[in-house]
Amino acid sequence: MTNTNEKCLIPLPDEILEEMADILESNFDYENTVDFDDPDEFVDHYGQKLYDKTIEIFKEKWYRVLGEAIQYGFPSFQECLVEALNAETREDIQKQAAEIHKKIGV
C-alpha cells in the first residue's frame, strides 16, 4: 500500500509504485555534503575561526534534519512518483481537451 496523501490518477498496482520507489531509493546518493561556492567571501570579511565554527554547527543541525527526513521517509519517493504521474496525466488531459475544443470550435 502506498504511503501517499495524494491518490494516483493512473491506476497502478501498489507493488509497481513500490518497485519504482525502491529503484530510486537504492540509487539515491545520501552523501549530503555541505559545500559552498565561495567560502573565502565570508572568511575574508569575518574570519576563518567564525566561519569554521558556524559551518560546524550548521552541519550538525543539517545532518540531524536530513537523518530524520531519511528515517521517517520524508519526502518519500512514492509520494513524488504519484505527484509526477498525476502532473503528466493532467497535462495529457489538458492537451486532449484543447484538441477536442479545437475540433468542435469551442
C-alpha positions as CSV (number, residue, x, y, z in Angstrom):
1,M,0.0,0.0,0.0
2,T,1.4,3.4,-0.9
3,N,2.0,5.9,1.9
4,T,0.9,8.9,-0.1
5,N,-1.6,11.6,0.7
6,E,-2.5,12.0,-3.0
7,K,-4.3,9.3,-4.9
8,C,-2.7,8.3,-8.2
9,L,-4.8,9.2,-11.2
10,I,-3.3,6.4,-13.2
11,P,-4.5,3.0,-12.0
12,L,-1.2,1.3,-11.0
13,P,-0.9,-1.5,-8.5
14,D,0.8,-0.5,-5.3
15,E,3.5,-3.1,-6.0
16,I,4.6,-1.2,-9.1
17,L,4.8,2.2,-7.2
18,E,6.8,0.4,-4.5
19,E,9.1,-1.1,-7.1
20,M,9.6,2.3,-8.8
21,A,10.3,3.9,-5.4
22,D,12.7,1.1,-4.4
23,I,14.7,1.7,-7.6
24,L,15.0,5.4,-6.9
25,E,15.9,4.8,-3.2
26,S,18.5,2.3,-4.0
27,N,20.2,4.7,-6.4
28,F,19.9,7.8,-4.4
29,D,23.2,9.4,-3.2
30,Y,22.9,10.0,0.5
31,E,26.3,11.8,0.7
32,N,24.6,15.1,1.7
33,T,27.8,17.2,1.6
34,V,27.8,20.8,2.8
35,D,29.8,22.8,0.2
36,F,29.9,26.5,-0.6
37,D,30.9,28.0,-3.9
38,D,33.0,30.8,-2.4
39,P,33.7,30.4,1.3
40,D,36.5,32.9,1.0
41,E,34.0,35.7,0.7
42,F,32.8,35.1,4.2
43,V,36.3,34.3,5.6
44,D,37.8,37.5,4.1
45,H,35.2,39.6,5.8
46,Y,34.6,37.8,9.1
47,G,37.5,35.4,9.6
48,Q,38.3,31.7,9.4
49,K,37.5,30.9,13.0
50,L,33.9,32.2,12.9
51,Y,33.4,30.5,9.5
52,D,34.6,27.1,10.8
53,K,32.5,27.3,14.0
54,T,29.4,28.4,12.1
55,I,29.8,25.6,9.5
56,E,30.4,23.0,12.2
57,I,27.2,24.0,14.0
58,F,25.3,24.2,10.7
59,K,26.5,20.7,9.7
60,E,25.4,19.2,13.0
61,K,21.9,20.7,12.6
62,W,21.7,20.0,8.8
63,Y,22.7,16.3,9.2
64,R,20.3,15.8,12.1
65,V,17.4,17.2,9.9
66,L,18.5,15.1,7.0
67,G,18.8,12.0,9.2
68,E,15.3,12.5,10.5
69,A,13.9,13.0,7.0
70,I,15.6,9.8,5.8
71,Q,14.5,7.9,8.9
72,Y,10.9,8.9,8.7
73,G,10.7,8.7,4.9
74,F,10.1,12.3,4.0
75,P,9.9,13.1,1.2
76,S,9.0,9.6,0.1
77,F,9.8,8.6,-3.5
78,Q,6.3,7.1,-3.7
79,E,4.7,10.5,-3.0
80,C,7.0,12.1,-5.6
81,L,6.2,9.5,-8.1
82,V,2.4,9.9,-7.6
83,E,2.7,13.7,-8.0
84,A,4.8,13.3,-11.1
85,L,2.4,10.7,-12.7
86,N,-0.6,12.9,-11.8
87,A,1.1,16.0,-13.3
88,E,1.8,14.2,-16.5
89,T,-1.8,12.8,-16.6
90,R,-3.2,16.3,-16.0
91,E,-1.1,17.7,-18.8
92,D,-2.2,15.0,-21.1
93,I,-5.8,15.6,-20.2
94,Q,-5.4,19.3,-20.8
95,K,-3.8,18.7,-24.2
96,Q,-6.5,16.3,-25.2
97,A,-9.2,18.7,-24.1
98,A,-7.6,21.5,-26.1
99,E,-7.5,19.3,-29.2
100,I,-11.2,18.4,-28.7
101,H,-12.2,22.0,-28.2
102,K,-10.2,23.0,-31.3
103,K,-12.1,20.3,-33.3
104,I,-15.5,21.3,-32.1
105,G,-14.8,25.0,-32.3
106,V,-15.1,25.9,-28.6
